[in-house]
Amino acid sequence: MLNKNPSRVNSTAFDAKFHHYTTILQSYAYSLTRDLENSRDLFQETAFRAFKNMDKFNEGTNFKAWLMTIMKNIFINGYRRKAKQRTLYDGTENLHFINSGEQTVSNMGTSEVMMKELTTLVKELEDPIRIPFEMHFEGYKYQEIADRFDVPLGTIKSRIFIARKELKSKLKSRFQFNDLASMN
C-alpha cells in the first residue's frame, strides 16, 4: 500500500511504535486508576482509540506524548462521567440500584480548585526537582529521566522524593490536612 501522505505513519510502523510503549502505557494506566482491572480497561480503550485515529498522528511528533494524552483524556472523561452519575444502593430485599441523577457539583468544584492549587504548587518548585517530578508523573521511568539529564538514577529518585515531600508539606500547611498518607 502506497502511503500518499508521508507525514502520516503507516499501520506497520504505527503498530511497532505502539508496542514499544506498551509497558509504559500500562504503568501509566495503573498510576491513574490504582486498580489492575480498571488499568487494563483504560489501556485497551487507549489502544483502540490510538489505532482508530492513527491517521491523525503526524510522523515526527512525539508519539509517546500523543498516546499518553489519549489515555489521560479517556481517564478524565470517565472520571467526570462517574462523578455526574452516582449510583445509590437501596437496601431493601429486592436489591435495586437507583440512579440518583444527582450531580456532585460542589465536589467537582472542590476537586477543580484543589487541582489548580496543586498545579500552582508544582510550578513553584525549583526546576531541578520540578521537571523530573513532572516527567515521572507523565509516565517516564526513573531511568529514562536519568538518561535524559545525564545524572545518576539515585539523583532522580532523590529529586522526585524531595518534590513529593515539599508538595506534601505545602498542601498540609495550605489546606491543613492531617493525613496525607495517600500521597505516598
Contacts in CASP RR format, 6 or more apart in sequence:
PFRMAT RR
TARGET T0000
AUTHOR 0000-0000-0000
METHOD contacts of the structure
MODEL  1
MLNKNPSRVNSTAFDAKFHHYTTILQSYAYSLTRDLENSRDLFQETAFRA
FKNMDKFNEGTNFKAWLMTIMKNIFINGYRRKAKQRTLYDGTENLHFINS
GEQTVSNMGTSEVMMKELTTLVKELEDPIRIPFEMHFEGYKYQEIADRFD
VPLGTIKSRIFIARKELKSKLKSRFQFNDLASMN
1 10 0 8 1.000
3 10 0 8 1.000
6 59 0 8 1.000
7 58 0 8 1.000
7 59 0 8 1.000
7 60 0 8 1.000
8 55 0 8 1.000
8 57 0 8 1.000
8 58 0 8 1.000
8 59 0 8 1.000
9 17 0 8 1.000
9 54 0 8 1.000
9 57 0 8 1.000
9 59 0 8 1.000
11 54 0 8 1.000
13 59 0 8 1.000
14 51 0 8 1.000
14 54 0 8 1.000
14 57 0 8 1.000
17 63 0 8 1.000
18 47 0 8 1.000
18 50 0 8 1.000
18 51 0 8 1.000
18 67 0 8 1.000
21 63 0 8 1.000
21 64 0 8 1.000
21 67 0 8 1.000
24 64 0 8 1.000
24 139 0 8 1.000
24 140 0 8 1.000
24 141 0 8 1.000
25 43 0 8 1.000
25 46 0 8 1.000
25 47 0 8 1.000
25 67 0 8 1.000
25 68 0 8 1.000
25 71 0 8 1.000
26 39 0 8 1.000
26 43 0 8 1.000
27 139 0 8 1.000
27 141 0 8 1.000
28 68 0 8 1.000
28 71 0 8 1.000
28 138 0 8 1.000
28 139 0 8 1.000
29 39 0 8 1.000
29 40 0 8 1.000
29 42 0 8 1.000
29 43 0 8 1.000
29 46 0 8 1.000
29 71 0 8 1.000
29 75 0 8 1.000
30 36 0 8 1.000
30 39 0 8 1.000
31 139 0 8 1.000
32 39 0 8 1.000
32 42 0 8 1.000
32 71 0 8 1.000
32 72 0 8 1.000
32 75 0 8 1.000
33 39 0 8 1.000
33 42 0 8 1.000
33 75 0 8 1.000
42 71 0 8 1.000
42 74 0 8 1.000
42 75 0 8 1.000
43 71 0 8 1.000
45 74 0 8 1.000
46 67 0 8 1.000
46 70 0 8 1.000
46 71 0 8 1.000
46 74 0 8 1.000
49 70 0 8 1.000
49 74 0 8 1.000
50 57 0 8 1.000
50 66 0 8 1.000
50 67 0 8 1.000
50 70 0 8 1.000
53 70 0 8 1.000
57 63 0 8 1.000
57 66 0 8 1.000
65 138 0 8 1.000
68 138 0 8 1.000
68 139 0 8 1.000
80 108 0 8 1.000
83 103 0 8 1.000
83 104 0 8 1.000
83 107 0 8 1.000
83 108 0 8 1.000
84 101 0 8 1.000
84 103 0 8 1.000
84 104 0 8 1.000
85 99 0 8 1.000
85 100 0 8 1.000
85 101 0 8 1.000
86 99 0 8 1.000
86 100 0 8 1.000
86 101 0 8 1.000
86 102 0 8 1.000
86 104 0 8 1.000
87 97 0 8 1.000
87 98 0 8 1.000
87 99 0 8 1.000
87 100 0 8 1.000
88 97 0 8 1.000
88 98 0 8 1.000
88 99 0 8 1.000
88 100 0 8 1.000
89 97 0 8 1.000
89 98 0 8 1.000
90 96 0 8 1.000
90 97 0 8 1.000
90 98 0 8 1.000
114 175 0 8 1.000
117 171 0 8 1.000
117 174 0 8 1.000
117 175 0 8 1.000
118 167 0 8 1.000
118 171 0 8 1.000
121 167 0 8 1.000
121 170 0 8 1.000
121 171 0 8 1.000
121 174 0 8 1.000
122 130 0 8 1.000
122 133 0 8 1.000
122 134 0 8 1.000
122 163 0 8 1.000
122 167 0 8 1.000
123 130 0 8 1.000
124 170 0 8 1.000
125 133 0 8 1.000
125 163 0 8 1.000
125 166 0 8 1.000
125 167 0 8 1.000
128 159 0 8 1.000
129 159 0 8 1.000
129 160 0 8 1.000
129 162 0 8 1.000
129 163 0 8 1.000
129 166 0 8 1.000
130 163 0 8 1.000
132 145 0 8 1.000
132 149 0 8 1.000
132 156 0 8 1.000
132 159 0 8 1.000
132 160 0 8 1.000
132 163 0 8 1.000
133 159 0 8 1.000
133 160 0 8 1.000
133 163 0 8 1.000
133 164 0 8 1.000
135 144 0 8 1.000
135 145 0 8 1.000
135 148 0 8 1.000
136 142 0 8 1.000
136 145 0 8 1.000
136 160 0 8 1.000
140 148 0 8 1.000
142 153 0 8 1.000
142 154 0 8 1.000
142 156 0 8 1.000
142 157 0 8 1.000
142 160 0 8 1.000
143 153 0 8 1.000
145 156 0 8 1.000
146 152 0 8 1.000
146 153 0 8 1.000
146 154 0 8 1.000
146 155 0 8 1.000
146 156 0 8 1.000
149 156 0 8 1.000
164 183 0 8 1.000
164 184 0 8 1.000
167 183 0 8 1.000
168 180 0 8 1.000
168 183 0 8 1.000
171 177 0 8 1.000
171 180 0 8 1.000
171 183 0 8 1.000
172 178 0 8 1.000
172 180 0 8 1.000
END
